[in-house]
Amino acid sequence: MIKLQLENNSSIDRHSPVPIYHQIKELIKEKIEKGELKPDEKLPSETEMEDKLGVSRMTASKALSQLENEDYIYREQGKGSFVTPPKMRNSLLSLTSFSEDMEQRGFQPGGKILKSEIIKGNKIVAAELETEPEEEVFALHRIRLADEEPLAIEKSYIRTSYCKGIEKINFTNRSLYSTFEEKYGIQLHKAEKAIEAVPATKVQAKQLNIDAGEPVLSVDQTTHVKGERNPIEYMEAVYRGDQYKLLVQLDR
C-alpha cells in the first residue's frame, strides 16, 4: 500500500493556492508514473488518507475521484481503490504495425493465425481495395499477442498483385509491414482509419480473453503504397478497450 507522508514531513503545501485535493492527486499520479506504485496495487482508503494527511474525507474523496476520471486508478465496490494497469498507447500520427508498436514498448509481439489463404468474391473487400470482386486477395486473420497476452484481432486483406507469393509466408511471429518493405521493397505511404467503440461479441471475447460485452475498439483501415493509387491492404481489427489508448495531437 502507498506510504503517504505525514503532515510534519509532507509534500502537501497548506499555504499554496493550489487546492489540497489537487496536490494529493498529483502526488499519487507522480508515484504511479515513476513506477513507485505498481499496477493493481491498492491505495489507502479515504479514511486512511484523512488520518495520515490530516485532510477531510471529502478532500480525499475528490482526489481519488479525479484520479479515477483520468484513468490512473479504478475502484471495486467494497474492496477499495487500485492502480490502473498502463494501456498500450497507439498514436494516430504515424503508420506503424502492431509488431513495431509492441517492440517500442518492450513487449515481445506474436500472433496466432486464424486464416491464411487466397480468397476472391468478397464484395466489401473488393470495394475497399478498389479491385474487381473476382481478383485474388490474400486474407490473413490473426490474434495479436504481446508477451503471449491477446490484445487484438486483425483481419488483413492484401492485394496479391503488389506482393506475389505472400500467401506462402508464415506470419505467426512475422510483421506484415516489415515483409512489405524488406521482402518486396514496398514503401508504405499513408492510411485512412475509422475507429468505433463497440461491445465485444462472444467470439471476440473468447479470442481476447475478456467478457462478452466488454468495450473494444473496432478499427477499419486502408493502407496505401507510395506512388500507387489503389490501396495495398484493407484491415478490420478489434483491440481490447482495457489495454489500448489512442493518442492524437491537434495543432491550431
Sequence and secondary structure as in RCSB ss.txt:
>XXXX:A:sequence
MIKLQLENNSSIDRHSPVPIYHQIKELIKEKIEKGELKPDEKLPSETEMEDKLGVSRMTASKALSQLENEDYIYR
EQGKGSFVTPPKMRNSLLSLTSFSEDMEQRGFQPGGKILKSEIIKGNKIVAAELETEPEEEVFALHRIRLADEEP
LAIEKSYIRTSYCKGIEKINFTNRSLYSTFEEKYGIQLHKAEKAIEAVPATKVQAKQLNIDAGEPVLSVDQTTHV
KGERNPIEYMEAVYRGDQYKLLVQLDR
>XXXX:A:secstr
      GGG S  TTSSS HHHHHHHHHHHHHHTTSS TT B   HHHHHHHH   HHHHHHHHHHHHHTTSEEE
ETTTEEEE    EEEESSS   HHHHHHHTT  EEEEEEEEEEE   HHHHHHHT  TTS EEEEEEEEEETTEE
EEEEEEEEETTTSTTGGGS  SS  HHHHHHHHH   EEEEEEEEEEEE  HHHHHHHTS TT EEEEEEEEEEE
TT SSEEEEEEEEEETTTEEEE     
